[in-house]
Amino acid sequence: MFQLWWDELSSRLPDWAWLPSPASERLWLMGMIGISLSLTFFFLFALLLSIRKKRHIRPVFDYQLRKLRERIQMGTSQRMQKWNWEERWFQWFADLVKQAGKPYGIEPVEWWFLIFGGVMLTIIVVFGQILIDFFLYGRKGFPLVLFSLSVFLSLGLPIWYLKWKANQRRTVLFYDLLRAISRLGELLEFQLSHYELIRRSLISTRKLKDYIPRIDEWNASPTRALQRMEEEIGLKEGVLLTNTIRYAMENSVESTKLHLVRLEGSLRLLRQEEERMRTKRLELSFSLWVIPPFVIAFVCLAFPWYRYLLEMIDGLM
């Protein structure tokens, strides 16, 4: 049935005379179909993201999206209760998503569901490729290239993106923390309220200003407001910031200024050390990934000359 459909589809396409064999025709056609499907899914996903960013989202679509996310979270939680190993890995993954700032507003459970679905789709695609090769072409083998590419796209690419996003966010929050500490030291002289002191010291930052607690939440319980802000930041910068605010609330102005100066100096030294370690890692990566291929290429280019010199020496002997 599949072969008849394939022959019918191939007969309606333009002439494939420039391709060397029927197998090349099938491979080229499969590539065109794959590229078309990939572009279709990409534009649909981009359209979905643009719709989510608009304020006038239709209530029905918003309700259906919320119900879908609830089902995903419920199903993933029930599955993790059965498999303890998945729950342990999920805790590490959830921390990674929080450190990345929950990109696109997607919760850790939903990211986990997307990766799990991608892995299952990879298994289905690879198994289907094995069946096609066996029943249509009579070949027995394992599509290693397809499997490696699928695993990278479904598992490696999302994790790499989250790690890159977390490192980028960590860098921005670090400089935001330095800016907030410097601003906090300047505002201590004005005898402001604790909430106004926090708001003015964080309002000029890039990322930390998004975590300023609400005034009603602060009036209800400053301790809970700081704890929630620390959890939402999800990095050591959040712990340092909240501890600094608590210290400023509980101590005098002179003691707080001295503490801020010491903290700022320690953070700058820590940043210098991290930059030095990053430079060493780059040097090591350069040695591992650039020098060996260069040496191999030099040996390949010099080997014919080496044989030529040996032949000349043998002729002279």
C-alpha positions as CSV (number, residue, x, y, z in Angstrom):
1,M,0.0,0.0,0.0
2,F,2.8,2.4,0.9
3,Q,4.7,1.5,-2.2
4,L,1.7,2.2,-4.4
5,W,1.2,5.6,-2.8
6,W,4.8,6.4,-3.2
7,D,4.8,5.5,-6.9
8,E,1.7,7.6,-7.5
9,L,3.2,10.6,-5.7
10,S,6.5,10.2,-7.6
11,S,4.8,10.0,-10.9
12,R,3.0,13.4,-10.4
13,L,6.3,15.2,-9.6
14,P,8.6,16.8,-12.2
15,D,11.3,14.8,-14.0
16,W,14.0,13.4,-11.6
17,A,16.4,12.7,-14.4
18,W,19.2,14.7,-12.7
19,L,19.2,12.2,-9.8
20,P,21.3,9.1,-10.3
21,S,18.9,6.4,-9.0
22,P,15.4,5.8,-7.7
23,A,16.8,5.6,-4.2
24,S,18.1,9.1,-4.5
25,E,14.6,10.2,-5.7
26,R,13.0,8.8,-2.6
27,L,15.7,10.3,-0.4
28,W,15.2,13.8,-2.0
29,L,11.5,13.6,-1.7
30,M,11.6,12.5,1.9
31,G,14.0,15.5,2.6
32,M,11.5,17.9,0.9
33,I,8.6,16.6,3.0
34,G,10.7,16.8,6.2
35,I,11.7,20.4,5.5
36,S,8.1,21.4,4.7
37,L,6.8,19.8,7.9
38,S,9.6,21.4,10.0
39,L,8.9,24.8,8.6
40,T,5.1,24.4,9.1
41,F,5.6,23.4,12.8
42,F,8.0,26.3,13.3
43,F,5.6,28.9,12.0
44,L,2.7,27.5,13.9
45,F,4.8,27.6,17.1
46,A,5.9,31.2,16.4
47,L,2.3,32.1,15.7
48,L,1.2,30.6,19.0
49,L,3.9,32.5,20.9
50,S,2.9,35.8,19.3
51,I,-0.8,35.1,20.2
52,R,0.2,34.4,23.8
53,K,2.0,37.8,24.1
54,K,-1.1,39.7,23.0
55,R,-3.4,41.0,25.7
56,H,-6.6,40.3,23.8
57,I,-6.4,36.5,24.0
58,R,-9.7,34.9,23.4
59,P,-11.3,33.6,26.6
60,V,-12.0,30.2,25.1
61,F,-8.4,29.7,23.9
62,D,-7.1,30.9,27.2
63,Y,-9.3,28.4,29.1
64,Q,-8.4,25.5,26.8
65,L,-4.7,26.3,27.2
66,R,-5.0,26.5,31.0
67,K,-6.8,23.1,31.1
68,L,-4.2,21.6,28.9
69,R,-1.4,22.8,31.2
70,E,-3.3,21.4,34.2
71,R,-3.6,18.0,32.6
72,I,0.1,18.0,31.7
73,Q,1.1,18.8,35.2
74,M,-1.3,16.2,36.7
75,G,-0.2,13.5,34.3
76,T,3.5,14.2,34.9
77,S,3.1,14.3,38.7
78,Q,1.2,10.9,38.7
79,R,3.9,9.3,36.5
80,M,6.7,10.6,38.8
81,Q,5.0,9.1,41.8
82,K,5.3,5.7,40.2
83,W,8.9,6.1,39.1
84,N,11.3,7.3,41.8
85,W,14.2,7.8,39.4
86,E,12.3,10.3,37.3
87,E,11.4,12.3,40.4
88,R,15.1,12.6,41.4
89,W,16.0,13.8,37.9
90,F,13.0,16.1,37.8
91,Q,14.2,17.9,41.0
92,W,17.5,18.8,39.3
93,F,15.7,19.8,36.1
94,A,13.2,21.9,38.0
95,D,16.0,23.8,39.7
96,L,17.6,24.4,36.2
97,V,14.4,25.8,34.8
98,K,14.0,28.1,37.8
99,Q,17.6,29.3,37.4
100,A,16.8,30.0,33.8
101,G,13.9,32.2,34.8
102,K,11.1,29.9,33.4
103,P,11.6,30.9,29.7
104,Y,8.4,31.8,27.8
105,G,6.5,31.4,31.1
106,I,6.6,27.6,30.8
107,E,6.7,25.7,34.1
108,P,9.3,23.0,34.9
109,V,6.6,20.3,34.6
110,E,5.7,21.5,31.1
111,W,9.4,21.6,30.0
112,W,9.8,18.1,31.4
113,F,6.7,16.9,29.4
114,L,8.1,18.5,26.2
115,I,11.4,16.7,26.6
116,F,9.7,13.4,27.5
117,G,7.4,13.7,24.5
118,G,10.4,14.4,22.3
119,V,12.3,11.3,23.5
120,M,9.2,9.2,22.9
121,L,8.8,10.7,19.4
122,T,12.5,9.9,18.8
123,I,11.9,6.2,19.7
124,I,8.9,6.0,17.4
125,V,10.7,7.7,14.5
126,V,13.8,5.4,14.8
127,F,11.7,2.3,15.1
128,G,9.7,3.4,12.0
129,Q,12.9,3.9,10.1
130,I,14.1,0.4,11.0
131,L,10.8,-1.1,9.8
132,I,10.9,0.9,6.5
133,D,14.5,-0.2,5.8
134,F,13.6,-3.8,6.5
135,F,10.3,-4.2,4.7
136,L,10.9,-1.8,1.7
137,Y,14.6,-2.1,1.1
138,G,15.4,-5.4,2.8
139,R,18.2,-3.9,4.8
140,K,18.9,-4.7,8.4
141,G,20.6,-1.9,10.4
142,F,20.3,0.8,13.0
143,P,19.9,4.4,11.8
144,L,22.7,5.8,14.0
145,V,22.8,9.3,12.4
146,L,19.0,9.7,12.7
147,F,19.1,8.5,16.2
148,S,21.9,10.8,17.3
149,L,20.3,13.8,15.6
150,S,16.9,13.1,17.1
151,V,18.4,12.7,20.6
152,F,20.3,15.9,20.3
153,L,17.2,17.8,19.1
154,S,14.8,16.3,21.7
155,L,17.0,16.1,24.8
156,G,20.3,17.9,24.3
157,L,19.1,21.1,22.7
158,P,16.5,22.0,25.4
159,I,18.9,21.3,28.2
160,W,21.7,23.2,26.5
161,Y,19.3,26.2,25.9
162,L,18.2,26.1,29.6
163,K,21.8,26.1,30.8
164,W,22.7,28.9,28.5
165,K,19.7,30.9,29.6
166,A,20.6,30.2,33.3
167,N,24.2,31.4,32.8
168,Q,23.0,34.5,31.0
169,R,20.5,35.3,33.7
170,R,23.0,34.6,36.5
171,T,25.4,37.2,34.9
172,V,22.7,39.8,34.6
173,L,21.5,39.3,38.2
174,F,25.1,39.5,39.5
175,Y,25.6,43.0,38.0
176,D,22.1,43.9,39.2
177,L,23.1,42.9,42.7
178,L,26.2,45.1,42.6
179,R,24.1,48.0,41.3
180,A,21.4,47.4,44.0
181,I,24.0,47.3,46.8
182,S,25.6,50.5,45.6
183,R,22.2,52.2,45.4
184,L,21.2,50.9,48.8
185,G,24.3,52.4,50.4
186,E,23.4,55.8,48.9
187,L,19.8,55.7,50.0
188,L,20.6,54.9,53.7
189,E,21.2,58.6,54.4
190,F,17.7,59.6,53.5
191,Q,15.9,57.8,56.4
192,L,13.4,56.1,54.1
193,S,11.0,53.3,55.0
194,H,12.1,49.8,54.5
195,Y,9.8,49.1,51.6
196,E,10.7,52.4,49.9
197,L,14.4,51.6,50.5
198,I,14.0,48.3,48.7
199,R,11.9,49.7,45.9
200,R,14.3,52.5,45.0
201,S,17.4,50.4,45.2
202,L,16.0,47.8,42.8
203,I,14.0,49.9,40.4
204,S,17.1,50.8,38.3
205,T,18.2,47.2,37.7
206,R,17.4,45.0,34.7
207,K,16.0,41.9,36.2
208,L,15.8,42.4,40.0
209,K,13.1,45.1,39.6
210,D,10.7,42.3,38.4
211,Y,10.9,40.7,41.9
212,I,10.0,43.8,44.0
213,P,7.3,42.7,46.5
214,R,3.9,44.3,46.4
215,I,3.1,46.9,49.0
216,D,0.1,44.9,50.4
217,E,2.3,41.7,50.6
218,W,5.0,43.7,52.4
219,N,2.6,45.2,54.9
220,A,1.1,41.8,55.6
221,S,4.5,40.1,56.4
222,P,7.9,41.4,55.4
223,T,9.5,38.1,56.2
224,R,7.2,36.2,53.9
225,A,7.7,38.8,51.1
226,L,11.5,38.5,51.3
227,Q,11.2,34.7,51.3
228,R,9.0,34.7,48.3
229,M,11.4,37.1,46.5
230,E,14.3,34.8,47.3
231,E,12.4,31.7,45.9
232,E,11.4,33.5,42.7
233,I,15.0,34.6,42.0
234,G,16.2,31.0,42.5
235,L,19.9,31.8,42.6
236,K,22.6,32.6,45.2
237,E,22.2,36.3,44.2
238,G,18.7,36.2,45.6
239,V,20.0,34.8,48.9
240,L,22.6,37.5,49.1
241,L,20.1,40.2,48.3
242,T,17.5,39.2,50.9
243,N,20.2,38.7,53.6
244,T,21.5,42.2,52.8
245,I,18.1,43.6,53.1
246,R,17.5,41.9,56.5
247,Y,20.8,43.1,57.7
248,A,19.9,46.7,56.8
249,M,16.5,46.4,58.5
250,E,18.0,45.1,61.8
251,N,21.2,47.2,62.1
252,S,22.3,50.8,62.2
253,V,23.2,52.9,59.2
254,E,27.0,52.9,59.9
255,S,27.1,49.1,60.4
256,T,25.1,48.5,57.2
257,K,27.4,50.8,55.1
258,L,30.4,48.9,56.4
259,H,28.7,45.6,55.6
260,L,27.8,46.8,52.1
261,V,31.4,47.9,51.3
262,R,32.8,44.5,52.4
263,L,30.1,42.6,50.5
264,E,30.7,44.6,47.3
265,G,34.4,44.0,47.5
266,S,33.9,40.3,48.1
267,L,31.6,40.0,45.2
268,R,34.0,41.7,42.8
269,L,36.8,39.4,43.9
270,L,34.5,36.4,43.4
271,R,33.6,37.6,39.9
272,Q,37.3,38.0,39.0
273,E,38.0,34.5,40.2
274,E,35.1,33.1,38.1
275,E,36.4,35.0,35.1
276,R,39.8,33.5,35.6
277,M,38.4,30.0,35.8
278,R,36.3,30.6,32.7
279,T,39.4,31.7,30.8
280,K,41.2,28.6,31.9
281,R,38.3,26.4,30.7
282,L,38.4,28.2,27.3
283,E,42.1,27.6,27.0
284,L,41.6,23.9,27.8
285,S,38.7,23.7,25.3
286,F,40.9,25.3,22.7
287,S,43.6,22.7,23.4
288,L,41.2,19.8,23.1
289,W,39.2,20.9,20.1
290,V,41.5,23.0,17.9
291,I,45.1,21.7,18.4
292,P,44.4,17.9,17.7
293,P,42.7,18.5,14.3
294,F,45.4,21.0,13.3
295,V,48.1,18.4,14.2
296,I,46.3,15.7,12.2
297,A,46.0,18.0,9.2
298,F,49.7,18.9,9.4
299,V,50.6,15.2,9.5
300,C,48.4,14.4,6.5
301,L,50.0,17.3,4.5
302,A,53.6,16.5,5.6
303,F,53.3,12.7,5.1
304,P,53.7,12.8,1.2
305,W,56.8,15.0,1.6
306,Y,58.1,12.6,4.2
307,R,57.8,9.6,1.8
308,Y,59.3,11.7,-1.0
309,L,62.3,12.5,1.1
310,L,62.7,8.8,2.1
311,E,62.6,7.8,-1.6
312,M,65.2,10.4,-2.4
313,I,67.5,9.2,0.4
314,D,67.0,5.6,-0.8
315,G,68.0,6.7,-4.3
316,L,71.1,8.4,-3.1
317,M,72.1,5.3,-1.0
